[in-house]
Amino acid sequence: LISACEKSGQWEQALKLLSDMCSKGVKPDTITYNALISACEKGGQWKRALEVFAEMCSEGVKPNTVTYSALISACEKGGQW
């Protein structure tokens, strides 16, 4: 579902889905966080993408090349790169 939100530019809904997952005891993985970071990137939310990345790391979820690519794209889109 988060990936569907990412593809349709609904970054706020993607964040809500992550919150709902966590409240129900579902632990997000790298793929989940990558989709969320990409959703933030598509929505022009570079700061939120960095916050999601920080949360990902603090939860012990390991980033991969897709994660870093999405972060770079988010920062570039926000004029931060």
VENZI-V162738 format. One record per helix or strand of 2 or more residues. SS is the DSSP state (helix for helix, strand for strand). FROM is the first residue (numbers start at 0). TO is the last residue. If there is no record, write none. Layout:
BEGIN
ss=(SS,SS)
from=(FROM,FROM)
to=(TO,TO)
END
This chain:
BEGIN
ss=(helix,helix,helix,helix,helix)
from=(1,10,29,45,64)
to=(6,22,41,57,76)
END
